[in-house]
Amino acid sequence: MRGTSVRGESGSCKSRAGKPLLCAGLAVAVLSLLLATPAQASKRSKDTSKDTLSAPQPPDLLLDGGRKLSFERSFSLERQVKPKRSFWTRVVDVIVGQPDFHYLVSPYSVVTDSHGRIIVTDVAAAGIHIFDFTQQKYKFISRRDVRKDAMLTPQCVAVDAQDNIYVTDSQTGKVFVFDANGKFQRALGSLKGGEGYFKRPTGIAVDSAAQRIYVTDTLRNKIFVMDMQGSVLQSIGKTGTGDGEFNFPTELRLNGADLVVVDAMNFRVQVLDRSGAFRYAIGKVGDGAGWMFRPKGIGFDSENHLYVVDGQWGIVQVFDREGRLLYYFGQRGTGPGEFQLPTGLQIDNQDRIYIVDSFNRRVQIFRYYGIAQAAEARRQ
């Protein structure tokens, strides 16, 4: 029985064993190829990375009070984690073929951990990508081929205070837990016979201090509150359109004392307290500014502004606590700062905004500069 597959930074999915060695004469020719001019080399290689395109980056979005939003970059390939390859590594690549680098196929959700690693679920690849640009490392986690507790359709992802990784699986009805190194720990909601407890688990949030896990069950129109072992302690909500009621709830986010939920088919974001009591809601159906049509990922910046991805319109809207639209950014397209079916969103403690641009098979990174940050940037 095969266990959890964790790919290291070498990234090769296929073994090089069994490929014939080239003769010395051909090896010399290989070296001459490696020493070719950049213009010649560019004709032989084709990089699918969006970063290699010559499209201009979007300008900074200047906001009230000296605030601004800047586009930083996008990424989609394992190879971008460690773009500089040694001379001898390139020699081997030419002789026996380049390794099969992983790439985003159908990414959905994103989270960052305490070390700045970027963790992305990939529905079509049935796995999790972990990009560590600081350490120039990459891992791919898969449990598609195991007999027990196979992970088939990873949906949303969260981390706890120890950087353990929690992933909902909408097909198997389970939550998969991995440690910070990607080693499988357990499956929450796994019942006898292999089925899962949840009908369609989607959003997930972890409260390490209170030792609680929150999971939306989209088809049941409920939020389940569990302990860290997966025992259900409470359910929140029911089907409906009223306060505290849901129509296909999806993404979850904990923000201070608030439990924030994307109430997708009620076209709004509801804010509850941790016990499930309704506090307020933001949004209504429509295609105008401040309205929502296909709300997806959510997050909060350091000034407590709420960011909401709209998958249909390819934009991100930003609201204050009173539900007033402050600004929005993005549009439908394939260039930098444009989106095709955006889904997940994460904002780290440096106000970097990670947006899963699903149909464009990439993650785009922006940075928000609040009043204090913008003032500091001007002084530098």
C-alpha positions in Angstrom: 0.0 0.0 0.0 1.4 3.4 -0.9 1.4 6.1 1.7 1.3 9.9 1.4 3.4 11.1 -1.5 5.6 14.1 -0.6 7.8 15.5 -3.4 11.0 17.2 -2.4 12.6 20.2 -4.1 14.1 18.1 -6.9 10.5 18.0 -8.2 10.9 15.1 -10.6 7.8 13.0 -10.9 9.5 10.4 -13.1 12.7 8.4 -12.4 15.6 9.0 -14.7 16.6 5.4 -14.2 16.7 3.3 -17.4 17.4 6.1 -19.9 20.3 5.4 -22.1 23.6 7.3 -21.6 24.8 9.4 -24.5 28.2 8.9 -26.1 31.1 11.2 -25.5 30.7 12.9 -28.8 27.1 13.8 -28.1 28.0 14.9 -24.6 30.4 17.5 -26.2 27.5 18.7 -28.4 25.4 19.0 -25.3 28.0 21.2 -23.6 28.0 23.4 -26.7 24.3 23.8 -26.4 24.6 24.9 -22.8 27.2 27.5 -23.7 25.0 29.0 -26.5 24.0 32.6 -26.4 20.9 33.6 -24.5 19.1 34.4 -27.8 19.9 30.9 -29.2 18.9 29.2 -25.9 15.6 31.0 -25.8 14.6 29.5 -29.1 15.0 26.0 -27.7 13.3 26.4 -24.4 9.7 27.4 -23.6 8.7 28.4 -20.1 5.0 28.4 -19.3 5.4 30.8 -16.4 3.3 33.9 -16.6 6.2 35.8 -15.1 8.2 35.4 -18.3 5.6 37.3 -20.4 6.3 40.8 -21.3 2.9 42.2 -20.3 3.3 45.4 -18.3 2.5 45.2 -14.6 -0.6 47.2 -13.4 0.2 50.5 -11.8 -0.1 51.1 -8.1 -3.7 51.8 -6.9 -3.5 55.0 -4.9 -6.1 55.2 -2.1 -7.3 57.7 0.5 -4.9 58.8 3.3 -1.8 57.8 1.4 -2.7 54.2 1.3 -1.9 52.1 -1.8 -2.2 48.7 -3.3 0.7 47.3 -5.4 1.0 44.3 -7.6 4.1 42.2 -6.7 4.2 39.1 -8.8 2.5 35.8 -9.8 3.7 32.2 -9.7 2.5 28.9 -11.1 5.5 26.5 -11.3 7.7 24.5 -9.0 10.6 25.7 -11.0 10.0 29.3 -10.0 10.9 28.4 -6.4 14.5 27.8 -7.4 14.9 29.4 -10.8 18.7 29.3 -10.9 20.0 25.8 -11.8 23.6 24.9 -11.7 25.7 24.3 -14.8 26.0 20.6 -14.1 22.3 20.2 -13.3 21.6 21.7 -16.8 24.1 19.2 -18.3 22.2 16.3 -16.8 18.9 17.8 -17.9 20.1 18.0 -21.5 21.5 14.4 -21.4 18.6 12.6 -19.8 15.8 15.1 -20.1 14.5 17.8 -17.8 12.6 16.7 -14.7 8.8 16.9 -14.7 8.3 20.0 -12.7 5.0 20.4 -10.9 2.7 23.2 -11.8 -0.7 24.5 -10.8 -3.5 22.7 -12.7 -6.7 23.8 -11.0 -5.8 25.6 -7.8 -8.5 26.6 -5.4 -7.5 27.7 -1.9 -4.3 29.3 -0.4 -2.9 29.9 3.0 0.5 31.0 4.4 2.2 29.6 7.5 4.4 31.1 10.1 7.5 30.6 8.0 6.0 32.3 5.0 5.4 29.1 3.0 2.5 29.4 0.5 0.2 26.3 0.6 -2.1 25.8 -2.3 -4.8 23.1 -2.9 -5.1 21.8 -6.4 -8.4 20.0 -7.2 -7.3 18.6 -10.6 -4.0 17.4 -9.2 -5.6 15.9 -6.1 -2.9 17.3 -4.0 -1.3 20.2 -2.1 1.5 22.4 -3.4 3.9 24.0 -0.8 6.0 26.8 -2.2 8.8 28.0 0.0 10.5 30.9 -1.8 12.6 31.9 1.2 14.3 28.5 1.5 13.9 27.8 -2.3 12.1 24.5 -1.6 9.0 22.9 -2.9 6.8 19.9 -1.9 3.8 18.2 -3.4 1.5 16.2 -1.1 -0.8 13.6 -2.5 -2.9 10.8 -1.1 -4.8 9.9 -4.2 -3.5 6.3 -4.5 -3.7 5.1 -1.0 -6.3 2.4 0.0 -7.4 4.0 3.2 -8.4 7.7 3.6 -7.5 8.7 0.0 -7.6 12.5 -0.6 -9.4 13.0 -3.9 -10.7 16.5 -4.2 -8.8 18.9 -1.8 -10.8 22.1 -1.4 -9.9 24.6 1.3 -6.8 24.8 3.5 -5.9 26.2 6.9 -3.0 25.9 9.3 -2.8 25.9 13.1 -0.3 27.6 15.4 2.2 24.7 14.9 1.9 24.9 11.1 -0.1 21.7 10.8 -2.1 21.7 7.6 -5.8 21.0 7.5 -7.5 20.3 4.1 -11.2 19.7 3.4 -12.1 17.1 0.8 -15.4 17.8 -0.8 -15.7 14.4 -2.4 -14.7 12.1 0.4 -16.4 14.2 3.1 -13.3 14.3 5.3 -10.7 16.7 6.7 -7.1 15.6 6.2 -4.5 16.7 8.6 -0.7 16.8 7.8 2.1 18.0 10.0 4.3 21.0 8.9 6.6 18.6 6.9 3.7 17.2 4.9 3.4 13.9 6.8 -0.1 12.6 7.1 -1.5 12.6 10.6 -5.2 11.7 10.5 -8.5 12.1 8.7 -11.2 13.8 10.6 -14.8 12.7 9.9 -13.6 9.3 8.6 -16.3 6.7 9.3 -16.3 2.9 9.2 -16.6 1.7 5.6 -14.5 4.5 4.3 -17.1 7.2 3.9 -16.9 10.6 5.5 -19.1 12.4 8.0 -19.6 15.6 6.0 -21.8 15.8 2.9 -19.6 18.5 1.3 -17.0 20.1 3.6 -15.6 23.3 2.1 -14.4 26.1 4.3 -12.2 25.5 7.3 -10.7 27.6 10.1 -8.6 26.5 13.1 -8.6 28.2 16.5 -5.4 26.9 18.2 -5.9 28.8 21.4 -9.4 27.4 21.9 -8.6 24.1 20.4 -11.5 24.3 17.9 -11.9 23.5 14.2 -14.7 25.2 12.2 -15.9 23.5 9.0 -18.7 24.5 6.6 -20.8 21.7 5.2 -22.1 23.4 2.1 -24.8 20.8 1.3 -26.1 20.8 4.9 -26.1 24.6 5.1 -24.3 24.3 8.5 -21.1 25.1 10.2 -19.7 22.3 12.4 -17.5 23.1 15.4 -15.1 20.3 16.4 -12.4 19.7 18.9 -8.9 18.9 17.6 -9.7 15.2 17.5 -12.6 15.7 15.2 -15.5 15.2 17.6 -18.4 17.5 16.8 -19.2 19.9 19.7 -21.8 22.2 18.0 -23.5 23.0 14.7 -24.3 26.5 13.6 -27.0 27.6 11.2 -29.8 26.1 9.1 -31.2 26.5 5.6 -32.7 29.9 4.9 -32.2 33.6 4.0 -32.5 35.1 7.5 -29.8 36.2 9.9 -27.6 33.3 10.8 -29.2 31.1 8.1 -27.3 29.8 5.0 -27.7 28.9 1.4 -24.6 27.1 0.4 -22.0 28.4 2.9 -18.4 28.0 1.6 -15.3 29.9 2.9 -14.6 30.6 6.5 -12.4 33.0 8.3 -11.7 33.7 12.0 -11.0 37.4 12.6 -10.6 38.4 16.3 -13.8 37.4 18.1 -15.7 37.0 14.7 -16.5 34.0 12.7 -16.9 35.2 9.1 -18.7 33.0 6.5 -19.3 33.3 2.8 -23.0 32.7 2.4 -22.6 32.0 -1.4 -26.1 31.6 -2.7 -27.5 34.3 -0.4 -24.8 36.5 -2.1 -23.4 37.9 1.1 -20.8 37.5 3.8 -22.2 36.9 7.3 -20.3 37.8 10.5 -21.1 35.8 13.6 -19.5 35.5 17.0 -17.6 32.3 17.9 -20.8 30.8 19.4 -22.7 31.4 16.1 -24.8 34.4 17.1 -25.4 36.7 14.2 -23.7 40.1 14.3 -24.0 41.7 10.8 -23.9 40.9 7.1 -22.2 42.5 4.0 -23.4 42.3 0.4 -26.4 41.7 -1.7 -27.0 40.1 -5.1 -26.1 42.1 -8.2 -23.4 43.2 -10.5 -22.9 46.8 -9.3 -20.2 48.1 -7.1 -20.4 46.6 -3.6 -22.8 43.9 -4.7 -21.8 40.2 -4.9 -22.6 37.6 -7.5 -20.2 34.7 -6.8 -18.4 35.5 -3.6 -15.4 33.2 -3.0 -12.3 33.8 -0.8 -12.2 36.3 2.0 -9.6 37.9 4.2 -8.8 40.9 6.5 -5.9 43.3 6.3 -4.1 45.0 9.2 -6.7 47.8 9.2 -9.5 45.3 9.5 -10.9 45.8 5.9 -12.7 42.8 4.5 -11.6 41.5 1.1 -14.1 39.5 -1.0 -13.2 37.7 -4.2 -15.9 37.6 -6.8 -15.3 34.7 -9.1 -17.8 35.8 -11.7 -16.6 39.3 -12.2 -12.9 38.6 -11.7 -12.5 41.3 -9.1 -11.7 41.7 -5.4 -13.9 44.1 -3.4 -12.8 45.7 -0.2 -15.2 46.8 2.5 -15.1 48.5 5.9 -16.9 47.1 9.0 -20.0 49.1 8.1 -20.2 47.3 4.8 -19.2 50.3 2.7 -17.2 49.6 -0.4 -13.8 51.2 -0.1 -12.4 50.1 -3.4 -12.0 47.2 -5.7 -9.2 45.9 -8.0 -8.8 43.5 -10.9 -10.8 42.7 -14.0 -11.4 39.7 -16.2 -8.4 38.8 -18.3 -5.1 36.9 -18.4 -2.5 39.7 -17.8 -0.9 40.7 -14.5 -3.5 41.9 -12.1 -6.3 40.3 -14.1 -8.3 37.2 -13.2 -10.2 34.3 -14.7 -12.4 32.6 -12.1 -10.5 33.7 -9.0 -11.2 31.6 -5.9 -9.1 31.6 -2.7 -7.6 34.5 -0.9 -5.1 34.9 2.0 -3.6 38.0 3.6 -0.5 37.5 5.7 0.9 39.6 8.6 2.8 41.8 6.1 -0.4 42.7 4.3 0.6 40.6 1.3 -2.6 39.5 -0.5 -2.4 36.1 -2.2 -5.2 35.4 -4.7 -5.8 32.1 -6.5 -6.4 32.9 -10.1 -7.8 29.5 -10.8 -8.5 29.4 -14.6 -5.2 31.2 -15.3 -3.5 28.5 -13.2 -1.5 30.8 -11.0 -1.4 32.7 -7.7 -1.1 36.4 -7.9 0.5 38.5 -5.0 -0.4 42.1 -4.2 0.6 44.2 -1.2 -1.6 46.6 0.7 0.2 49.6 2.3 -1.9 51.1 5.1 -1.5 54.5 6.5 1.5 53.6 8.7 3.1 51.4 6.1 2.7 54.0 3.3 4.3 56.7 5.5 7.3 54.4 6.2 7.6 53.6 2.5 7.8 57.3 1.7 10.5 57.8 4.2 12.7 55.1 2.7 
